[in-house]
Amino acid sequence: METSLGSLIRSYRQSLDLSRAQLAQKAGLSIPLIQKLEQGATANPRLETLRKLAKALEVETVDLVPE
């Protein structure tokens, strides 16, 4: 089963009971970027963006890489 970056972000975010706004603030990213990532509208985010998201979601960066 293939999992997308967006579904991984959403799943981790929901498991921490965070809203998109809360995740954006915790990661130092914009709410529209979080929305675009979850919806798959941003296919190739920068590595630094993934690092910020991973830290905010309390996972390793590699955990955000779809299989």
Secondary structure as GFF3:
##gff-version 3
##sequence-region A 1 67
A	DSSP	alpha_helix	5	15	.	.	.	ID=ss1
A	DSSP	alpha_helix	20	27	.	.	.	ID=ss2
A	DSSP	alpha_helix	31	39	.	.	.	ID=ss3
A	DSSP	alpha_helix	47	57	.	.	.	ID=ss4
A	DSSP	three_ten_helix	61	64	.	.	.	ID=ss5
###
